[in-house]
Amino acid sequence: MNQVITEILQETGYHDSNAFLADWSLMIALSKISQYQSECDFFFTKYRMPFGDFEKMIRKQNEENFDHEADLEDWEFAWHALAWWEKRIRGLQHGYSPS
């Protein structure tokens, strides 16, 4: 089976599996960035403000708004995930693994 994989990789221009894995990792990371950027853009458009301003506004409110709090949690997750994946892209581009 390893021989078949090696032949397929060579036929598609890869000289070793590390080059393939680097490209595949980049494709996955770009896909994740697109996903989380879309989520962040949705909330930015919905609330017409950046994440940090929305977070401050929600934290200052005296009354609970479950819809806003749920959106804050979702936006915060997407925002942090986007930053995490962007850091991984930079690591792939520079040939190291960021922590």
ABEGO torsion letter per residue (X at the ends): XAAAAAAAAAAAGBABAAAAAAAAAAAAAAAAAAAAAAAAAAAAAAAGBBAAAAAAAAAABABBBAAAAAAAAAAAAAAAAAAAAAAAAAAAAAGBBBX
